[in-house]
Amino acid sequence: MLFLIIKWIHILSAITAVGANATYAIWFARASRDPKILPFVLHTIKRIDDWVANPCYGLLLLTGLTMAFIVPIPLTTPWLLTALILYALATLLGMAGFVPVFKRQIHLLESEGVDSPNYQAMVKWSRVLGITTGVLVIIITFLMVVKPALWM
């Protein structure tokens, strides 16, 4: 029963984290039509990331490792090891790349405005880092669900 509760928390965390991140493109598309709401949108996305998505990604790691030790599944199992490496890469990319770029984007919007070349450069970097991290998360999700035999 404990395993099923941990698995349920794991799945809810995945739905919440990935689902929250998936909405960001919609937020940005809406804000691009009305730059007056852009500061609100950027601050809201930052808050969702800080208070919802990122804590759920942390909970995913915790519950996933707990399940691996309960079952037990060796962390060297190819699909799991690959997913963990990609998770570490996505976390590093998010923390060292996306978070500082996104903070800088907010700062430049507030200090220089939406038409500033510096702001537009941060928008491009933010988009590239966000899409890259999103692709990593999609691959991780595939590995977790399908559990393919990657090598023998």
Secondary structure, DSSP 8 states (H G I E B T S, - for coil): -HHHHHHHHHHHHHHHHHHHHHTHHHHHHHHHT-GGGHHHHHHHHHHHIIIIIHHHHHHHHHHHHHHHHHTT--TTSHHHHHHHHHHHHHHHHIIIIIHHHHHHHHHHHHHH-TT-HHHHHHHHHHHHHHHHHHHHHHHHHHHHHH------
